[in-house]
Amino acid sequence: MNFVPPNTDQQELLEQLRHHTESEMRYRAFMGLRQAMAGREEWVGIIELGLSDADSAVVARAALEAGRLPATSFPDLLRTKLLELLNHSDPDVRFEAARGLAGVNDPSAAVADVLFSLAGDPETHPQLIAACLDAFASWSERTASFERSGRIINLAIKSLSAAQPELRESAAKTLGEMGAVAAVAIPQLIVAIDDDEPFVREFAAISLGQIGIASAEVLEALTVATEDEDEVVAEKAAAALKTLKPI
């Protein structure tokens, strides 16, 4: 990274990130550069620098920021580095590296294999599984193989019965993004439309509309949901019914 920041303050922060002996000061420098330069072309280089830092806290934060980059700004070097960090000794770094890969919207085989492995591991944190599901949802239209679609759908169906509501929510959302190929999950989504958590019910209703199968069971479940105590759930159910039964 050979760029020169546009003002003296940023130049000083960059020097601090590169050379300060105290890890806390390097972390502060990274966060200061984030505030000043996130969204700019140079920000990618700063993330690369953070990923190579000797301190786990700096590396973990850089990995988190890498996952927030738009896919068009995500170079192969960052992808390779995040994949390497999955073997880091610090669990926080491994977690953020995996979450970063999940946030990149990159359906390449290397990334997909890693995320499928993480999502299927019973030791993986539920929040990370939810991030993987969100990544799969964003890939849906670019999912090239029937096999990959099936793996995503099976994982989402399994996650609909998870104890964590954020995981059930991501699962319901993912199934809707998969569209008609996720019709096999309709029975589970009908159950989910009666979930205790309104966000889960909301995405279950949306997904039933997106899948597009106007079976009697689906229409009945959505009709009942139009009377949900949560206004947003009721609205989404009504919108899904309108999609399935156009006036």
N, C-alpha and C positions, 0 to 999 in steps of 0.2 A: 504494500500500500504506500504509494509515493506521493499522494496528493497533499497539498498544503491548504489547511482550513483558511477561510477568508478573513478571519480577524484574529487578533492577538490572544483573546481569551480562549478561543477554540484551539489555537496552536498550543497554548499552555496545557489545556486539558489533554490533548493528544500526546504531548510529551510526558505528561503525568501517567497516562494509561500505558505508555510504552516502557517507561523507565523507573517509576516510583517503586521503592523497595517495600512499601507497606500496602498490603492487599486492599485494605479499606479505602485507601486513597485512590487506588486504581479503579475500584468499584465506583467510587464517587465520580471519577473522571469519565468513566463509561456512561454513567447516567446523565452527567452534564452534557456530554456529546450527543446522547440520545435526544435530550430536550432540544438541543440546538440544530441537529442535523437529520433526525429521522425523516424519512420520505425523500431525502436527496440522494443522488447517485453515490455520493461518498459514504453514505451510511452503511452500505454493504461492506466496504473495506474496514470500517470500524468494527462491525460484527465479526468479521474474519479475525481481526486482531484480538477481540475479546474471547473468541473460541480457543485461541492459542495461549491464553493467560495461564499462569501457574496456579492461580487461586480458583477453587471450585465455584465459589459464589459468582465470580465474574464470568466464568465459563457457562454456568447455568443460566445466568441472565442473558448472555449473548445468544444462547440456544433458543431461549424463549423469544427473543427479538427476531431471530432468523425465521421462526415459524410465522411471524406476522408480515413478512415481506410478500408482496404480490408475486405470483408465479413467474411473471415476465421479468422480474428482477432477481430471480433466484439462480445463481450460477452453479455449475456442477461442483465447484470447489466446496461450496457450503454444504451441498448434499452429501458429498463424500465425508466431510468433517463431522457432520451430525451422525452419519452411520458409524464412524469410528468411535464417537463419544458414547454410543450405546454400550460400550465395554469399559467405560470409565469406572474407577473405583468408588466414586461418590454417587450414591443412589439419586440425589437431587439432580445431578448432571445427567444421568441416564434418563430420568423422568422427563426433563426439559428437552433433551435431544429427541426423544421419541415424540413428545408433544409438538416439537418444532417440525419434525417430519410430517406429522399428521396435519399440521396447519398449512403446509406448503401447497396443497392442491396439486400434487405430483403423482400421477398414477403409474409411474414407471415400475418395471418389474422389481427392481431392487428395493424401492420404497414399499411397494405393495406387499412383498414377501415379509418384510420386517413388521409392518403394521398388522398383517394377518397373524403372524406369530405372537406378537404382543397381545392382541385382542383375544386370542384363544388360550392364553396362559392364565390359569386360575390365580396366580400370584400377582397379576397386573392390577394396579390401582384402578378402581372403577372410573375415576375421572379421566384416566388415560384411555380406557376402553371407549368411553363416550367420545373422546377426541378422535379416536380411530374411526368410529362410526360416522362422525361428522365429516371426516375426510372421505370415507366411502360414499357418503351421500353426494358430495360435490363431484365425485368421479362418475356418477351413475350413467350419464349419457355417453361417456367415453369408455365405458367398461367393454372391452373388446370381446371377451370370451364368456361363454355360457358358464364355464366352470367358476370364473371369478364372481359373476353375478350370484351364483348359487351359494358361494361361500359367504358373501355379504349378507344375503337374505337369511341364511341359517344362523349367522351370528346375531343379526338383529332380532330374529324371532326368540332366540335364547335370552337376549338381553331385555326383552319386554317383561320378563318375569324376575328381573333383578330386584334386589332390595332397595337400590339407590334410585330415587326418582329422576335424577339427571341422566342416568343411563337408560332408563325406560323412555324418557323423552327423546333422546338421541336415536334410539332404536326405532321408535314410531316415525320420526322424521325421515330416517334413512329409507325405510320401506316405501314411503310415499314417493321419494325421489327416484326409486327404482322403477316406478310405474307398473305397468301391467304384468311384468315378469314376476312381481312380488305378490301375485294373486294368492299364492299358497299361504300367505301370512294373514289373509282376511279373518279367519277365526280368532287369531290372537289379537288383531286390531279391534275386533268387535268387543273382546274382553277389555282391552285397554281403554276403550271409549267410556268405560265405567270406572276408571282408575281413581284412586283417592286424590291424586294430584291434578289440578286443572291443566297444567302445561302438557301433561301426558295425554289427557283427554282431548285437548285442542289438536295436538299433532296426529292423534289417532283418527280424528274426524277428517282433518285435512288429507291424510294419507288414503283413507278410504275413497275420497273423491278423486285423488290423483291416480290411484290404481284403476279406477274406472269400471268396476264390475257392479252393475246395478241388480244384484241378487236381492231376493226378498229379505234375507237376513241383514244385508247391508242397509237397505232402505229403512228397515224397522229400527235398527240401531241408531242410524242418523236422525230419524224422526224423533225418537225418544230424546236424543241429545240436544235437539233444538229447544228443549225445555230445561236444559241444564241451568243450575243455579249460578254458574259463572257465565256472564254475558258474552265473553269472547268465545268460549266453547260453543255456546248456542249459535252464535253468528257463523262460526266456521262450519258447524254441522249443517246449518241452513244453506250455506254457500256450496257445500259438497253435494247436498241433495239437489240443488239447482243444476249443478254440473251433470249429475247422473240422470236427472229427470227434467230436461230443458222444457221451459214453458212454450 
